[in-house]
């Protein structure tokens, strides 16, 4: 059987089901995630500010933030958020540690 005949042999009424949408996390799960991110981000942003401060002394706040923001985003995207999700994923989803 050729590919063309196999395609034409398929029923005309066959439809492809759309992929199911993933379930939205509950408000409690989002709140737990937000609190964990806050606990992780606060010391990191404080450390970055202390590291950058000597090099940006006398700069306006917007210029200092122009340096700090990319460092913080990189830390969050590549280290903080994945670390929280891998270590606390079950707690975020269920509210139980074990």
Secondary structure as GFF3:
##gff-version 3
##sequence-region A 1 98
A	DSSP	alpha_helix	3	9	.	.	.	ID=ss1
A	DSSP	alpha_helix	27	53	.	.	.	ID=ss2
A	DSSP	alpha_helix	61	75	.	.	.	ID=ss3
A	DSSP	pi_helix	76	80	.	.	.	ID=ss4
A	DSSP	alpha_helix	81	94	.	.	.	ID=ss5
###
